[in-house]
């Protein structure tokens, strides 16, 4: 199974991780991972807030909200992808 993220394959990710370890040291990696995790959580929360405001606004205006279900599906797919990426980080902490 060959997974790519932003057109980066496994060997490239390994080289990037090696460079990160060389630059920051192994003791800083958990701190960096926590910072990334917090950033991802903030993005997720902001996305949920925006989605909630859009839904409330559309309902107040009496707009057809069927398209919101499609947007929700897309947002949930992005959340799942983010969870898939951050899953190994969360398990190691």
TIGUTI-364842 format. One record per residue: x, y, z of N, C-alpha, C, CB in turn; residue number from 1; residue in three letters. Coordinates in steps of 0.001 Angstrom, whole numbers. Each point is the difference from the previous one (the first is absolute). Glycine has a CB too. Layout:
<npx:X&npy:Y&npz:Z&capx:X&capy:Y&capz:Z&cpx:X&cpy:Y&cpz:Z&cbpx:X&cbpy:Y&cbpz:Z&num:NUM&residuo:ALA>
...
END
This chain:
<npx:853&npy:-1182&npz:0&capx:-853&capy:1182&capz:0&cpx:887&cpy:1230&cpz:0&cbpx:-1851&cbpy:-1224&cbpz:1222&num:1&residuo:UNK>
<npx:1730&npy:2035&npz:-2224&capx:832&capy:1190&capz:-139&cpx:-842&cpy:1232&cpz:308&cbpx:1457&cbpy:-1142&cbpz:-1736&num:2&residuo:UNK>
<npx:-1273&npy:1700&npz:2905&capx:-763&capy:1184&capz:383&cpx:823&cpy:1240&cpz:-274&cbpx:-1236&cbpy:-1300&cbpz:1760&num:3&residuo:UNK>
<npx:570&npy:2314&npz:-2269&capx:662&capy:1268&capz:-247&cpx:-808&cpy:1106&cpz:640&cbpx:990&cbpy:-852&cbpz:-2149&num:4&residuo:UNK>
<npx:-293&npy:1863&npz:2583&capx:-628&capy:1164&capz:599&cpx:657&cpy:1215&cpz:-621&cbpx:-524&cbpy:-1213&cbpz:2188&num:5&residuo:UNK>
<npx:-271&npy:1992&npz:-2898&capx:526&capy:1175&capz:-698&cpx:1132&cpy:-384&cpz:-940&cbpx:-647&cbpy:1432&cbpz:1945&num:6&residuo:UNK>
<npx:472&npy:-2554&npz:-2647&capx:946&capy:-493&capz:-980&cpx:1339&cpy:-383&cpz:629&cbpx:-1126&cbpy:1421&cbpz:-1698&num:7&residuo:UNK>
<npx:1103&npy:-1785&npz:2982&capx:1201&capy:-443&capz:691&cpx:-187&cpy:-1468&cpz:338&cbpx:466&cbpy:2321&cbpz:947&num:8&residuo:UNK>
<npx:485&npy:-3144&npz:-1336&capx:-90&capy:-1422&capz:275&cpx:706&cpy:-363&cpz:1294&cbpx:-125&cbpy:-429&cbpz:-2442&num:9&residuo:UNK>
<npx:155&npy:-859&npz:2735&capx:616&capy:-501&capz:1222&cpx:1468&cpy:356&cpz:165&cbpx:-1611&cbpy:-1819&cbpz:-117&num:10&residuo:UNK>
<npx:2446&npy:1605&npz:-909&capx:1422&capy:335&capz:159&cpx:238&cpy:1500&cpz:258&cbpx:530&cbpy:-1928&cbpz:-1504&num:11&residuo:UNK>
<npx:-1316&npy:2774&npz:860&capx:152&capy:1438&capz:215&cpx:-377&cpy:395&cpz:1422&cbpx:-476&cbpy:381&cbpz:-2420&num:12&residuo:UNK>
<npx:-613&npy:-1002&npz:2933&capx:-402&capy:278&capz:1384&cpx:1091&cpy:-450&cpz:959&cbpx:-2429&cbpy:-254&cbpz:-619&num:13&residuo:UNK>
<npx:3038&npy:-898&npz:364&capx:1081&capy:-493&capz:855&cpx:1172&cpy:980&cpz:18&cbpx:-698&cbpy:-2362&cbpz:-496&num:14&residuo:UNK>
<npx:1080&npy:2881&npz:-654&capx:1102&capy:960&capz:-77&cpx:-359&cpy:1274&cpz:757&cbpx:700&cbpy:-948&cbpz:-2228&num:15&residuo:UNK>
<npx:-1938&npy:1416&npz:2071&capx:-436&capy:1203&capz:714&cpx:47&cpy:-227&cpz:1506&cbpx:-1469&cbpy:630&cbpz:-1939&num:16&residuo:UNK>
<npx:985&npy:-1793&npz:2402&capx:51&capy:-313&capz:1430&cpx:1434&cpy:-71&cpz:504&cbpx:-2146&cbpy:-1250&cbpz:-224&num:17&residuo:UNK>
<npx:3034&npy:686&npz:-565&capx:1413&capy:-72&capz:372&cpx:590&cpy:1397&cpz:150&cbpx:203&cbpy:-2197&cbpz:-1195&num:18&residuo:UNK>
<npx:-534&npy:3084&npz:275&capx:497&capy:1383&capz:72&cpx:-570&cpy:701&cpz:1228&cbpx:201&cbpy:84&cbpz:-2513&num:19&residuo:UNK>
<npx:-1487&npy:-310&npz:2804&capx:-615&capy:608&capz:1183&cpx:705&cpy:-470&cpz:1265&cbpx:-2208&cbpy:131&cbpz:-1195&num:20&residuo:UNK>
<npx:2518&npy:-1422&npz:1274&capx:701&capy:-523&capz:1175&cpx:1391&cpy:626&cpz:109&cbpx:-1284&cbpy:-2169&cbpz:-178&num:21&residuo:UNK>
<npx:1950&npy:2330&npz:-941&capx:1347&capy:590&capz:30&cpx:-45&cpy:1473&cpz:398&cbpx:724&cbpy:-1620&cbpz:-1768&num:22&residuo:UNK>
<npx:-1733&npy:2342&npz:1308&capx:-81&capy:1429&capz:308&cpx:-470&cpy:278&cpz:1426&cbpx:-461&cbpy:400&cbpz:-2400&num:23&residuo:UNK>
<npx:-568&npy:-1092&npz:2839&capx:-625&capy:317&capz:1283&cpx:392&cpy:-956&cpz:1118&cbpx:-1880&cbpy:952&cbpz:-1270&num:24&residuo:UNK>
<npx:2354&npy:-2109&npz:941&capx:335&capy:-980&capz:1019&cpx:-1203&cpy:-846&cpz:347&cbpx:1740&cbpy:1528&cbpz:895&num:25&residuo:UNK>
<npx:-1466&npy:-2739&npz:-425&capx:-1076&capy:-946&capz:289&cpx:-862&cpy:461&cpz:1171&cbpx:1440&cbpy:-1835&cbpz:-877&num:26&residuo:UNK>
<npx:-867&npy:2612&npz:1800&capx:-771&capy:432&capz:1168&cpx:-1031&cpy:1073&cpz:-329&cbpx:1963&cbpy:-560&cbpz:1395&num:27&residuo:UNK>
<npx:-1807&npy:1257&npz:-2512&capx:-947&capy:1055&capz:-387&cpx:-1164&cpy:-515&cpz:-853&cbpx:1896&cbpy:1600&cbpz:94&num:28&residuo:UNK>
<npx:-1782&npy:-2788&npz:-633&capx:-1019&capy:-516&capz:-910&cpx:-1369&cpy:-139&cpz:675&cbpx:1806&cbpy:-1205&cbpz:-1228&num:29&residuo:UNK>
<npx:-1917&npy:682&npz:2456&capx:-1334&capy:-57&capz:629&cpx:-619&cpy:1389&cpz:180&cbpx:711&cbpy:-2085&cbpz:1179&num:30&residuo:UNK>
<npx:114&npy:3064&npz:-860&capx:-499&capy:1375&capz:151&cpx:-508&cpy:537&cpz:-1330&cbpx:1613&cbpy:385&cbpz:1885&num:31&residuo:UNK>
<npx:-891&npy:-642&npz:-2945&capx:-406&capy:436&capz:-1334&cpx:-1302&cpy:-710&cpz:-401&cbpx:2430&cbpy:424&cbpz:-637&num:32&residuo:UNK>
<npx:-2508&npy:-1722&npz:926&capx:-1210&capy:-766&capz:-344&cpx:-1204&cpy:525&cpz:774&cbpx:1408&cbpy:-2030&cbpz:-480&num:33&residuo:UNK>
<npx:-1222&npy:2378&npz:1754&capx:-1103&capy:562&capz:782&cpx:-455&cpy:1325&cpz:-600&cbpx:874&cbpy:-1129&cbpz:2070&num:34&residuo:UNK>
<npx:76&npy:1956&npz:-2478&capx:-353&capy:1271&capz:-636&cpx:-784&cpy:-204&cpz:-1277&cbpx:2030&cbpy:1008&cbpz:984&num:35&residuo:UNK>
<npx:-1602&npy:-1972&npz:-1786&capx:-732&capy:-305&capz:-1230&cpx:-1392&cpy:-528&cpz:313&cbpx:2163&cbpy:-492&cbpz:-1157&num:36&residuo:UNK>
<npx:-2273&npy:-344&npz:2181&capx:-1294&capy:-537&capz:402&cpx:-948&cpy:1103&cpz:456&cbpx:1125&cbpy:-2126&cbpz:654&num:37&residuo:UNK>
<npx:-599&npy:3073&npz:131&capx:-823&capy:1122&capz:450&cpx:-446&cpy:854&cpz:-1184&cbpx:1218&cbpy:5&cbpz:2198&num:38&residuo:UNK>
<npx:-311&npy:194&npz:-3145&capx:-352&capy:768&capz:-1192&cpx:-1090&cpy:-677&cpz:-806&cbpx:2310&cbpy:887&cbpz:-61&num:39&residuo:UNK>
<npx:-2205&npy:-2215&npz:-76&capx:-1018&capy:-745&capz:-733&cpx:-1340&cpy:83&cpz:727&cbpx:1766&cbpy:-1555&cbpz:-906&num:40&residuo:UNK>
<npx:-1745&npy:1495&npz:2239&capx:-1233&capy:93&capz:788&cpx:-641&cpy:1369&cpz:-187&cbpx:927&cbpy:-1628&cbpz:1686&num:41&residuo:UNK>
<npx:-113&npy:2683&npz:-1702&capx:-541&capy:1347&capz:-191&cpx:-634&cpy:140&cpz:-1374&cbpx:1731&cbpy:912&cbpz:1556&num:42&residuo:UNK>
<npx:-1105&npy:-1491&npz:-2563&capx:-562&capy:44&capz:-1353&cpx:-1326&cpy:-748&cpz:-37&cbpx:2316&cbpy:145&cbpz:-990&num:43&residuo:UNK>
<npx:-2353&npy:-1299&npz:1646&capx:-1222&capy:-797&capz:41&cpx:-1119&cpy:754&cpz:712&cbpx:1379&cbpy:-2096&cbpz:-17&num:44&residuo:UNK>
<npx:-1058&npy:2717&npz:1150&capx:-998&capy:766&capz:744&cpx:-498&cpy:1199&cpz:-800&cbpx:1077&cbpy:-730&cbpz:2130&num:45&residuo:UNK>
<npx:-156&npy:1417&npz:-2811&capx:-398&capy:1151&capz:-810&cpx:-914&cpy:-441&cpz:-1140&cbpx:2154&cbpy:1166&cbpz:581&num:46&residuo:UNK>
<npx:-1845&npy:-2297&npz:-1185&capx:-836&capy:-530&capz:-1073&cpx:-1402&cpy:-304&cpz:516&cbpx:2033&cbpy:-961&cbpz:-1120&num:47&residuo:UNK>
<npx:-2113&npy:350&npz:2296&capx:-1308&capy:-304&capz:584&cpx:-775&cpy:1273&cpz:318&cbpx:942&cbpy:-2113&cbpz:949&num:48&residuo:UNK>
<npx:-268&npy:3138&npz:-428&capx:-664&capy:1271&capz:307&cpx:-546&cpy:658&cpz:-1265&cbpx:1517&cbpy:295&cbpz:1974&num:49&residuo:UNK>
<npx:-719&npy:-293&npz:-3023&capx:-427&capy:605&capz:-1270&cpx:-1198&cpy:-760&cpz:-556&cbpx:2362&cbpy:766&cbpz:-475&num:50&residuo:UNK>
<npx:-2284&npy:-2093&npz:519&capx:-1102&capy:-828&capz:-490&cpx:-1277&cpy:287&cpz:779&cbpx:1635&cbpy:-1778&cbpz:-680&num:51&residuo:UNK>
<npx:-1513&npy:1896&npz:1991&capx:-1162&capy:279&capz:847&cpx:-609&cpy:1362&cpz:-339&cbpx:1006&cbpy:-1411&cbpz:1826&num:52&residuo:UNK>
<npx:-169&npy:2417&npz:-2010&capx:-498&capy:1342&capz:-327&cpx:-684&cpy:22&cpz:-1364&cbpx:1835&cbpy:994&cbpz:1387&num:53&residuo:UNK>
<npx:-1279&npy:-1709&npz:-2337&capx:-608&capy:-58&capz:-1337&cpx:-1371&cpy:-661&cpz:86&cbpx:2285&cbpy:-114&cbpz:-1081&num:54&residuo:UNK>
<npx:-2369&npy:-987&npz:1822&capx:-1289&capy:-690&capz:155&cpx:-1039&cpy:902&cpz:661&cbpx:1217&cbpy:-2185&cbpz:165&num:55&residuo:UNK>
<npx:-841&npy:2846&npz:908&capx:-937&capy:879&capz:708&cpx:-442&cpy:1155&cpz:-880&cbpx:1076&cbpy:-617&cbpz:2161&num:56&residuo:UNK>
<npx:-148&npy:1213&npz:-2875&capx:-317&capy:1121&capz:-876&cpx:-937&cpy:-429&cpz:-1128&cbpx:2219&cbpy:1029&cbpz:548&num:57&residuo:UNK>
<npx:-1939&npy:-2195&npz:-1124&capx:-846&capy:-495&capz:-1092&cpx:-1404&cpy:-296&cpz:496&cbpx:2012&cbpy:-964&cbpz:-1125&num:58&residuo:UNK>
<npx:-2126&npy:411&npz:2309&capx:-1323&capy:-304&capz:533&cpx:-765&cpy:1279&cpz:330&cbpx:883&cbpy:-2161&cbpz:916&num:59&residuo:UNK>
<npx:-203&npy:3171&npz:-404&capx:-664&capy:1266&capz:305&cpx:-500&cpy:686&cpz:-1265&cbpx:1449&cbpy:240&cbpz:2018&num:60&residuo:UNK>
<npx:-704&npy:-380&npz:-3096&capx:-366&capy:633&capz:-1264&cpx:-1004&cpy:-838&cpz:-789&cbpx:2248&cbpy:1079&cbpz:-50&num:61&residuo:UNK>
<npx:-2501&npy:-2283&npz:509&capx:-957&capy:-864&capz:-690&cpx:558&cpy:-566&cpz:-1291&cbpx:-1826&cbpy:1325&cbpz:1000&num:62&residuo:UNK>
<npx:3133&npy:-1470&npz:-1085&capx:633&capy:-532&capz:-1208&cpx:-80&cpy:-1520&cpz:-31&cbpx:1544&cbpy:1972&cbpz:-52&num:63&residuo:UNK>
<npx:-1477&npy:-2511&npz:-1155&capx:28&capy:-1440&capz:-181&cpx:1349&cpy:-507&cpz:506&cbpx:-1585&cbpy:113&cbpz:-2007&num:64&residuo:UNK>
<npx:1554&npy:-1003&npz:2956&capx:1239&capy:-453&capz:640&cpx:429&cpy:-1400&cpz:-436&cbpx:-595&cbpy:1426&cbpz:1932&num:65&residuo:UNK>
<npx:55&npy:-1916&npz:-3031&capx:400&capy:-1333&capz:-463&cpx:1467&cpy:-30&cpz:-399&cbpx:-2335&cbpy:-408&cbpz:-780&num:66&residuo:UNK>
<npx:2848&npy:1496&npz:248&capx:1398&capy:27&capz:-408&cpx:917&cpy:-82&cpz:1216&cbpx:-619&cbpy:1352&cbpz:-2023&num:67&residuo:UNK>
<npx:109&npy:-1014&npz:3185&capx:814&capy:-49&capz:1216&cpx:375&cpy:-1443&cpz:327&cbpx:-1129&cbpy:2085&cbpz:861&num:68&residuo:UNK>
<npx:245&npy:-3008&npz:-1163&capx:315&capy:-1406&capz:237&cpx:1209&cpy:-427&cpz:-826&cbpx:-2418&cbpy:-459&cbpz:496&num:69&residuo:UNK>
<npx:2496&npy:930&npz:-1746&capx:1161&capy:-309&capz:-836&cpx:1264&cpy:612&cpz:593&cbpx:-1480&cbpy:-102&cbpz:-2029&num:70&residuo:UNK>
<npx:1367&npy:1331&npz:2505&capx:1159&capy:661&capz:618&cpx:414&cpy:-756&cpz:1255&cbpx:-736&cbpy:2238&cbpz:-914&num:71&residuo:UNK>
<npx:-245&npy:-2672&npz:1712&capx:305&capy:-765&capz:1211&cpx:747&cpy:-1285&cpz:-322&cbpx:-2027&cbpy:961&cbpz:1079&num:72&residuo:UNK>
<npx:1625&npy:-1627&npz:-2153&capx:689&capy:-1225&capz:-400&cpx:1457&cpy:290&cpz:-353&cbpx:-2173&cbpy:-944&cbpz:-839&num:73&residuo:UNK>
<npx:2393&npy:2025&npz:90&capx:1364&capy:367&capz:-380&cpx:834&cpy:365&cpz:1231&cbpx:-854&cbpy:811&cbpz:-2226&num:74&residuo:UNK>
<npx:266&npy:-42&npz:3133&capx:708&capy:395&capz:1221&cpx:343&cpy:-1239&cpz:823&cbpx:-1197&cbpy:2230&cbpz:15&num:75&residuo:UNK>
<npx:272&npy:-3165&npz:80&capx:259&capy:-1224&capz:752&cpx:1099&cpy:-835&cpz:-638&cbpx:-2367&cbpy:15&cbpz:753&num:76&residuo:UNK>
<npx:2429&npy:-22&npz:-2084&capx:1080&capy:-710&capz:-673&cpx:1341&cpy:640&cpz:321&cbpx:-1571&cbpy:-661&cbpz:-1834&num:77&residuo:UNK>
<npx:1617&npy:1997&npz:1850&capx:1242&capy:696&capz:350&cpx:385&cpy:-306&cpz:1447&cbpx:-537&cbpy:1836&cbpz:-1654&num:78&residuo:UNK>
<npx:-456&npy:-1843&npz:2552&capx:273&capy:-343&capz:1403&cpx:568&cpy:-1404&cpz:109&cbpx:-1845&cbpy:1521&cbpz:740&num:79&residuo:UNK>
<npx:1263&npy:-2462&npz:-1470&capx:497&capy:-1373&capz:44&cpx:1433&cpy:-74&cpz:-501&cbpx:-2329&cbpy:-848&cbpz:-329&num:80&residuo:UNK>
<npx:2627&npy:1592&npz:-733&capx:1369&capy:18&capz:-513&cpx:962&cpy:588&cpz:1024&cbpx:-890&cbpy:208&cbpz:-2329&num:81&residuo:UNK>
<npx:462&npy:845&npz:3006&capx:836&capy:606&capz:1034&cpx:208&cpy:-988&cpz:1144&cbpx:-844&cbpy:2298&cbpz:-620&num:82&residuo:UNK>
<npx:-233&npy:-2984&npz:1022&capx:116&capy:-994&capz:1063&cpx:923&cpy:-1135&cpz:-410&cbpx:-2297&cbpy:584&cbpz:777&num:83&residuo:UNK>
<npx:2246&npy:-985&npz:-2046&capx:887&capy:-1057&capz:-479&cpx:1459&cpy:442&cpz:83&cbpx:-1817&cbpy:-832&cbpz:-1527&num:84&residuo:UNK>
<npx:2071&npy:2099&npz:1228&capx:1373&capy:504&capz:38&cpx:500&cpy:179&cpz:1421&cbpx:-405&cbpy:1137&cbpz:-2164&num:85&residuo:UNK>
<npx:-456&npy:-676&npz:3054&capx:438&capy:265&capz:1362&cpx:-164&cpy:-1212&cpz:907&cbpx:-602&cbpy:2379&cbpz:-341&num:86&residuo:UNK>
<npx:-11&npy:-3439&npz:-136&capx:-208&capy:-1203&capz:805&cpx:1284&cpy:-562&cpz:569&cbpx:-1962&cbpy:-489&cbpz:-1387&num:87&residuo:UNK>
<npx:3001&npy:259&npz:573&capx:1250&capy:-543&capz:548&cpx:628&cpy:932&cpz:1032&cbpx:368&cbpy:-1193&cbpz:-2157&num:88&residuo:UNK>
<npx:-506&npy:2476&npz:1967&capx:573&capy:952&capz:954&cpx:-728&cpy:-107&cpz:1328&cbpx:650&cbpy:1554&cbpz:-1871&num:89&residuo:UNK>
<npx:-1985&npy:-1631&npz:1826&capx:-784&capy:-91&capz:1229&cpx:288&cpy:-1294&cpz:751&cbpx:-1775&cbpy:1392&cbpz:-1065&num:90&residuo:UNK>
<npx:1962&npy:-2484&npz:333&capx:223&capy:-1285&capz:650&cpx:1360&cpy:-48&cpz:688&cbpx:-1472&cbpy:-1081&cbpz:-1702&num:91&residuo:UNK>
<npx:2460&npy:1820&npz:1185&capx:1345&capy:-33&capz:571&cpx:142&cpy:914&cpz:1204&cbpx:873&cbpy:-529&cbpz:-2249&num:92&residuo:UNK>
<npx:-1850&npy:1368&npz:2520&capx:112&capy:940&capz:1121&cpx:-547&cpy:-577&cpz:1251&cbpx:-156&cbpy:1861&cbpz:-1551&num:93&residuo:UNK>
END
